[in-house]
Amino acid sequence: MDKKEALKQIKSEDLYFEDVDKELKADKKFVLAVVKLNGYDLCYADKKLKADKEVVLAAVKDYAQALECADKKLKADKEVVIASIKKNGEAFQYADKKLQADKKFILTLMKYASDVFYHIAKNLKTDKEILLALVREHGYHLEFVDKKSKADKEVVLAAVGQDGGALEHANAKLQADKEVVLVAVKQKGMALVHADEKLRADKEVVNAAIKQNRSADQFAITNLKDKQKNILTITIEGSSGDFSRKTLSLKEYKNKKDNFFKWMEQEYGDTALLTDSEVMLAISDVAITVEYMGETIISDQLSNMTKPKIKDGQKYWRDFSRAGKDKVGVVWFHDSAANFRYEWHDVDKWDPSKLKIDAWIIPLDDSNTYGDLGIFYDNKPPKEFDFESSPKSGYYGPYFFLPAPSKQKQKT
């Protein structure tokens, strides 16, 4: 089949480029015409043409993700990468790692597509200059930035200034910041729903929201004192996570401990969980806020607020790991930042002696368990409860539990 006929059939979708002869896949003029029709066909072109800048540029201008199939050198070519990003920012995931870590270049790209942010080097995802560029372009991206940045007033102001709805993802303290909320509701009146209750009862804030969108009046609070009457609210910012376990044969253990798990074994000993369990389960170093009838009574950072109900930590974790005869037990743990909000209604008065906080372990299935937090006031569970957790962020382990030596060996 000649080139003209092949191209005609490709255009009419009676023939796929991946099925043409090798000679045509190596013909630059033919391939150029094809990738202008469908950039992804670059993936089926001859290797030399995947390294041809003119061909690759034509491909990514039609289909940005064709960058995935380009030669390694062209994935590091700024002109090629910019051309693909102008089409679709998601293509940046295929760019050279050095470009993904080039701050100056990334700031340039974000002028074309802010979603390149999701594919930049990890250390740059908390860079304030990059974050500001991100939310100034699209404020809703505030949802996906790190926790610390959601509490950065400059970053949040930039986000709500572009999209008032971003107030939903701001730190609770900034949702109670009048300057921030005013900027948000002036941009999007309906953002009033995400403001702190006190500001939803503030005349200036409410009027600004209604001026932008008359429907925002449904979120205004006309009598805040009545709403807050006899309500006790406790907010805890701590951590949550899950434990996993696996058993290995002695042979598997010997093979793995000397390579993949070697550094873990050097850093952690078998008794590490005995110490770490209080960190993982006690919700240590938590921030706790107690409010009664709208007034803050306690706002403090507490350590070791409660201890797990484990009398013998070493025995507990060994049993959980299922270590036994000729079997090595392995336990590991992931954690994540978590926010807990508890609310009790019709509370006559605040009495700290009536507050009880417990941590305990709950089995999920045959291989997993998790630490949980229980909080009671006057022996009553909360009337309302909210929980929000970030993606898994920390990793502990693995911890190895070798088979216990036999009694006969212990005597000798």
N, C-alpha and C positions, 0 to 999 in steps of 0.2 A: 504494500500500500504506500502510495507516495505521500509526501508531507501535506499537500494541499487537501487531499481527500481525508487524511487522518485528522487534520485540524477541523475540517468541516464536521466530521462525525463526533469529535470531542465537544464541539459547540452545541450540537444537537443532542448530546448525551447518549449517543448510540455507541460510543466507544469511550473507555476510560484510559487516561494517560498511563496509568500503571500497567496497562496491558499492551502498550505499543512496543515496537522493536527497540533493542538496546541502542541502535544507531540513532533513532529519533530522540531518545532520552539524552543523548550526548550532543545533539544538534542545538547549538546556542540560539539560533534564530527561531527555531521551532519551539524550544522550551520557553523562551521569552514570551512568545505569543500565548502559550498554554498558561503560564503562571499569572499572566495578566487577566486571564479568565477565572482562574482558580489558584490562588497563591499556595494552597496546601499541596498542590501537585509538585512543589519543589522537593518534597520528601521522596518522590519517585524518580527524580532527575539523576543524571550521572554525577558521581562524586565531585568531579572537576567543576561542574556547573554550580554545585552547592557552595563552592568557594569563589564563585564569580560574583563580584559585587553588584554588577548591573542586573544580573538575574535575580539575586537575592533581594535587592531593593524593589524590583518589580513585584516580587512575590509578597513581601511583607506589606507593601502598600495596598494589596488586595486583601490579604489575610494575615493579620499581625502575628498570629501564633506560628506561622511558617518559619519564624526565627528559630524554632526548636530544631528544624532540620538543616539549618545553615551550618557552614563550616565553623569550627571553633574560633578561628581568627575573626570572622565576620560577626560573631556573637560579642566580640570585644570592640567592634567598630562603632564609634559613637553615632555616625551618620545613619548607619543601618538600624541601630537600636532606636534612635529618635524617630525614624520613619515608621517603625513598627508601633511604638508607643503612641504616636499621633493617631493610629488606627484603633489601638486597644491597649490600655495600660497593663492588662494581665500578661501581655507578652514579655514583660520585664523579668518574669520568672525564668526565662530561657537565656537571659543576657549573661555575659561573663561575670563571675563572682567579684572581680575587681571593680567592675562598674557598679555592681550592687552595693559596694562599700565606698563608692566615690560620692561624698556628700555634695560637692559643688555640682556634679553632673546630675545627681538625683533632684536637687532643687530646680534645675533647669527642666527636667522631665516633668516635674509636678505641675508645671505651668500648662502642660498638655493633658496630663491624666493623673489625678491625685491617687488613683488606686495602685500606682507603682509602689506606694508605701508598704503594701502587704508583702512585697518581695525584696525589700532592701535588707541589708545586713542587720542582724539582731541589735547590735550596739547603737545603731542609728535610729531605732524605733522609739527611743526615749530622748532623742536629741530635740531640744526645744525649738530650734530654728526650723527643723523639718516638720515638727508637729504643728507649729503655727502656720506654715505653708499649707499643710494638709487641711486643717479645719477652716482656714480662710477661703479655701476653694470650695469645700463641701463640709459644712458644720456637722452633718450627721456622722461623719467619721469619728467624732468624739467617742462614740460607743465602743470603738475598737482600740483605743489607746490605753496605755497602762494606767493603773489605779492612781499613781502619784500625779500623773498629768491631769486626771479628771478633777484633781483638787487644786490645780494650778489656776489661779484666777485669770491670769493673762491668756492662757490657752482657752479656758472656758468662755471668756468674754469674746474672743475671736470666733469661737464656734457658734455661740448663740447670736452673734452679730450677723453671721451669714445665714444661720438657720435656727430660729428661736426654739424649735422642737428639740434641739440638741440638749436643752436644759434637762431633759429626762435622764441623761447619762452623766450629768455633773455630780460631783461629790455633794452629799446632803448639806454640808455647811454652805456651799455655794448656792444651793437651791434656796437657802434662807438668806442669801446676800441680796439686799435690795437693789444695789447697782447692777448686779448680774441679771436679776429677774426682770428689771425694767428694760434692759437691753433686749432680753429674750422676747418679752410680750409686745414690745414695740415692733419687733420684726415679725412675730407670729403670735397673735393674741391668744390662740388656743393653747400656747405653751403655759398658760396660767395653771393648768391642771398639774404641772410638774413642780410648781413652786411650793415652798413650805407653807403650812396652813396659816401662819401668822401673816404672811405676805398676801395670801389669797383673801385676807380680811382687811388688807391695807388699801385705803381709798385711792391713793395715787397709782398704785400698781394695777388695781382692778380697772380704774378709768382708762389707763393706758392700754390695757388688754382689750377692753370693749371698743375703744376708739379704732383699734386695728381690725377687730373682728367682733361684731355685736354678739355673736353666739358664745363668746368667752364668758358671758355673765353667768352661765350655768355652773362655772367652776369657782365662782366667788363665794366666800363664806360671810354671811351677813351678821352672824352672832357667834364669834369665835369662843367666847367664854362659855356659852351654853354647850358648844361642841366638846370643849375640853373638860368640862365639869366631871370630877370624880374619875378621870382616866389616868391610869398609871402606864407609862411606856418605858420599856427597857430596850436599849439598842446595844448589841455586842458586835464588835469587829474583831474577828479572830481568824481561825483557820479550820479547815475540815479536810478530810481525805479518805483514802481507802487502803486496806492492806491486801496483799495477795500472797499466795504460797504455792510451793511446788516441791515434790520430792524427787530426788535424783538417786540413781544407783551409785554405789561407791565408785564404779568405773567412770560414770558420767561426771561425778564430782571431781575425781582426780584429773580428768581431761580439761574440765572447765576452769577449775580453780587456778591452774597454771597458766592460763592465757586470758580469756575474756574477763574472768572475775578476779584476776590476781590483784589488781589494784584495790578492789573493794575489800578483799580479805586483809590486805595490808593496812587499810585505813580504819576498818571496823573489826572488832572482835566479836566472839559469840555472845558476849554479855552486853553488847552495845544497846540492844533494845531495852534492857533493864533500866538504863539511864534515859534513853530517848522516849520511852513510853510516856513519861510525864510531860514531855514536850508535845508529843503527838496527841495525847488524849486529854491532857489537862486544860487545853485551850489556854496555854500560858501566854503572857505578855499580850493580853487582850485590852482593847479600849472599850470601856463600858460607860454608857450614858443613861441616867435615870431621870425621867421627867414626870412630874405629877401636876395635873391641872395646868399644863402648858408651861410650867416653870422647871428649869433644870435644877435638880437637887444634887446629883453626882455626875461628874465628868472626869474620869481618871483613867490612867494606864495601870493595869494590875498585872502582877506576875503570879503564876501558880495559884490561880483563883480557886481551882478545885483539883483534886487528885483522882486518878482512875482507881476503880475498885479492883485492884490486883494486889493480892497479898504477896505472892511470890512471882515477880516479873519473869525471872528466868524460866521457871516451870511453865508459866502461862504461854510464853512464846515458843518454847520447845514443843509443848502439846499442840499448839496451833499449827506449827510447821509440820507436824505428823512425822517427825524423825523417829526411826525405829530400827529394828534389826536390819542391818545391811542397807538402810535407807538414810540419806542425808536430807534434812528438811531445810528449805530456803524460804525466807520471808522478805518481802520488800514493801515499800510504802510510798504513795504519792500524796502530796498535799496541795491545797489551793486556798487562796484568800476567801473568806466567807463573811457575810454580814447577816446577823440575826436581828429581827425586830419582834418584840413581844408586847402585847397590849391587854391590860385588864380594865374592865369597866366597873362602875359603881363601887369604887374603892373609897372607903370613908376617910382614911388618912394613910400617910406613908409611915411604915414601920419597918426599918431595916432588918429587924429580927425575924420577920416573916418571909424574907427572901431566901430561897434555897436553890442552889445551883449544883448539878451533878453532871459528871461525864461517865460514860460507860461504853461498852463494846457490844455491838449487835452483829450476829452472823448473817451474811447475805445468802451464801450458798456453800457448796462444798469447798470452794477455793478462795473465797473472799470474805472480808468482814469490814466494818468501819466503826470509827469512834463517833459517838453522838453526844449531844449536849441537851440536858433537860433543865428547865427552869420553872420554878413554881413560886407563887406568892400566896401566902396564907393557905398553903396546901392545895392551891387551885391552879390548873394549867391556864395559859393565856386564852383570852377570848378571841384574839386575832394573832396570827403568826405569819411573818414573811421571812423568806430565806433567799439569799442571792449568793452565788458562788462563781468565782473566776475559773478559767480553764486550769488544769493541773499545772502547777508551777515548780514544785519541789520534788526531789527524788531521794529516798533514803534506802540504803541496802545495796545488794542483797546481804542478808545475815544468814550464816550457815550454822546449822545445829547437827553436829556429828552424832552417829549412833552412840548411846551410852555404853561404856565398857562393861563386859559381863562381870557378875559378882565374883567369879572364880579368878579372873584377872586382877580384880581390885584387891583380893586377899593376898595374892602373890606380889 
